[in-house]
Amino acid sequence: MNIRPDVADHLRRGLNNSEIARRTGVDRKTVARARLRLGVPNPAGRRPTPAPETVSDRLLAEALPTGRVREYRPRLMPLSSAQQRANRERLLAALREAA
C-alpha cells in the first residue's frame, strides 16, 4: 500500500482521520489503514474499534449472569432445570473445544 506524502504528513502532525479525509479528499478508512501501517497512534481520547467477537467470546458472554436475557422470546415456556443443565453442559463442552 502506497501512502500519500500529504496524508502521512497530516498523520504525523496529529490530525484525526476525518480532518485528514476532508483536507485531502481521501476516504476515512484509507486514512485509518495508513495510520495503522505507519504506526501512528490515534489522537488523544480516541480508541480503535474493537475486534469482532469470536464464537467462544459470544458463548462466554451469554453464559455470564448479567441480568439481561438475549433474544428473549416470550411465546416460549421457561426451560426446566434438566434442560438448563443440559444447555450448560453443551456450552461448557463447546468452550473446552474452542480452547
C-alpha angles and dihedrals in degrees: 000000000000114000118211112241093231092053091048090049092051090047092053091048089059103250118152123248096256093051092048091048091051094049098044104030092237121135116261091237090055090051090049091052090049089050091054092045093052093042093236110156122234116264115272115288096024126104127194119254111272118251116261116270120262121225092256091050090053093047091049092047091052092047095054113091105244100151091249125108116214118217095001112198110190094190090069123084118242116267121260120241090255092053092047090051091049091049091049091051091050090050093050091048090052091049091050091051092050092051 
